[in-house]
Amino acid sequence: MTIKTESVSLEDARRVVAAGEAKADEIGSPSNIAVVDVGGNLVAHIRMDEAWIGSVDISINKAFTSRAFDITTADLAANAGPGEQFFGINASNNGRVMIFAGGVPLRHGGRIVGAVGVSGGSGEQDQTVAEAAATAF
């Protein structure tokens, strides 16, 4: 049996990051933008000038979270509050799970092949940048 897995290439990741950077510039939100492959491994990351240093890990972990659970981090967050079905999920995976907006899966042919994570602005800004980045994929 042959198993074929598709994933984000470095070329893909560069295109996604560039689109995210352009949107972040447009809305005035210096951002950290990370792209992970199908296995949740980092392929590319940028920290724009003036983006928060503390958001480097957050952007990478948003991308990881989105790929690990094949969901936007905003949608995961909606189900991770007290009394919700995923309450406490942010403590899993050694604390890598991010439960706020800015992580978006990357799809090819109906399959998730990676994800993008953005951090540096408000949740709304991060989500806007991540969606623009994902659209470039």
C-alpha positions as CSV (number, residue, x, y, z in Angstrom):
1,M,0.0,0.0,0.0
2,T,1.2,3.5,-0.8
3,I,0.2,6.4,1.4
4,K,0.4,9.8,-0.2
5,T,0.2,12.9,2.1
6,E,-0.1,16.4,0.7
7,S,1.4,19.2,2.7
8,V,2.3,22.9,2.6
9,S,5.6,23.6,0.8
10,L,8.0,26.4,1.6
11,E,6.9,28.1,-1.6
12,D,3.2,27.9,-0.4
13,A,4.2,29.1,3.1
14,R,6.0,32.1,1.6
15,R,2.9,33.1,-0.4
16,V,0.6,32.7,2.6
17,V,3.0,34.8,4.8
18,A,3.3,37.5,2.1
19,A,-0.5,37.8,1.8
20,G,-0.8,38.0,5.6
21,E,1.9,40.6,5.9
22,A,0.1,42.7,3.2
23,K,-3.2,42.6,5.0
24,A,-1.5,43.4,8.4
25,D,0.1,46.4,6.8
26,E,-3.2,47.5,5.3
27,I,-5.0,47.4,8.6
28,G,-2.1,48.7,10.7
29,S,-1.5,45.6,12.8
30,P,2.2,44.6,13.0
31,S,1.9,40.8,13.3
32,N,3.7,37.5,13.7
33,I,2.6,35.1,11.0
34,A,3.4,31.4,11.1
35,V,2.6,28.6,8.7
36,V,2.7,24.9,9.7
37,D,2.6,21.8,7.5
38,V,0.2,18.9,7.6
39,G,2.0,17.5,10.7
40,G,1.8,20.8,12.6
41,N,5.5,21.5,12.1
42,L,6.7,25.1,11.4
43,V,7.5,25.8,7.8
44,A,7.8,29.6,7.9
45,H,7.4,32.5,10.3
46,I,7.9,36.2,10.2
47,R,7.8,38.9,12.9
48,M,6.9,42.2,11.3
49,D,8.7,45.3,12.5
50,E,7.1,46.4,15.8
51,A,5.2,43.2,16.3
52,W,5.2,42.0,19.9
53,I,8.0,39.6,20.8
54,G,5.6,37.7,23.1
55,S,3.4,36.9,20.1
56,V,6.0,34.8,18.3
57,D,5.1,31.6,20.2
58,I,1.5,32.5,20.1
59,S,1.4,32.7,16.3
60,I,3.2,29.4,16.0
61,N,0.9,27.8,18.5
62,K,-2.2,29.2,16.8
63,A,-1.1,27.6,13.6
64,F,-0.4,24.3,15.4
65,T,-3.7,24.4,17.2
66,S,-5.6,25.0,14.0
67,R,-3.9,22.0,12.3
68,A,-4.0,19.8,15.4
69,F,-7.8,20.1,15.6
70,D,-8.6,21.0,12.0
71,I,-10.6,24.0,13.1
72,T,-10.1,27.8,13.3
73,T,-8.9,28.8,16.7
74,A,-11.9,31.3,16.9
75,D,-14.3,28.3,16.5
76,L,-12.4,26.3,19.0
77,A,-12.5,29.2,21.5
78,A,-16.3,29.4,21.1
79,N,-16.5,25.9,22.5
80,A,-13.7,26.1,25.1
81,G,-15.4,28.3,27.8
82,P,-16.7,27.1,31.1
83,G,-19.4,24.6,30.6
84,E,-18.6,24.1,27.0
85,Q,-17.6,20.8,25.4
86,F,-13.9,21.7,25.0
87,F,-13.4,23.5,28.4
88,G,-9.8,23.0,29.5
89,I,-8.5,22.0,26.1
90,N,-6.0,24.9,26.3
91,A,-4.1,22.9,29.0
92,S,-3.5,20.0,26.6
93,N,-0.5,19.5,24.4
94,N,1.8,21.0,27.0
95,G,-0.1,24.3,26.9
96,R,0.4,24.8,23.1
97,V,-3.4,25.0,22.4
98,M,-4.5,28.5,21.8
99,I,-8.2,29.3,22.2
100,F,-8.5,32.8,20.7
101,A,-8.8,34.0,17.1
102,G,-6.0,34.0,14.5
103,G,-5.5,30.3,13.5
104,V,-6.9,29.1,10.2
105,P,-6.5,25.7,8.5
106,L,-5.1,25.6,5.0
107,R,-7.1,23.4,2.6
108,H,-6.2,21.8,-0.8
109,G,-8.7,19.6,-2.6
110,G,-11.0,19.5,0.4
111,R,-8.2,18.2,2.7
112,I,-6.4,20.2,5.4
113,V,-2.7,20.3,4.6
114,G,-1.4,22.9,7.1
115,A,-2.5,26.0,8.9
116,V,-1.6,29.7,9.4
117,G,-1.4,31.4,12.8
118,V,-1.4,35.2,13.4
119,S,-0.7,37.1,16.6
120,G,0.0,40.8,17.4
121,G,-3.3,42.6,17.2
122,S,-6.8,42.2,18.6
123,G,-8.5,38.9,18.0
124,E,-10.5,40.5,15.2
125,Q,-7.3,41.8,13.5
126,D,-5.5,38.5,13.9
127,Q,-8.5,36.7,12.4
128,T,-8.6,39.2,9.5
129,V,-4.9,38.7,8.7
130,A,-5.1,34.9,9.0
131,E,-8.1,34.7,6.7
132,A,-6.4,36.9,4.1
133,A,-3.3,34.8,4.4
134,A,-5.2,31.5,4.0
135,T,-7.0,32.9,0.9
136,A,-3.6,33.2,-0.8
137,F,-3.1,29.5,-0.4
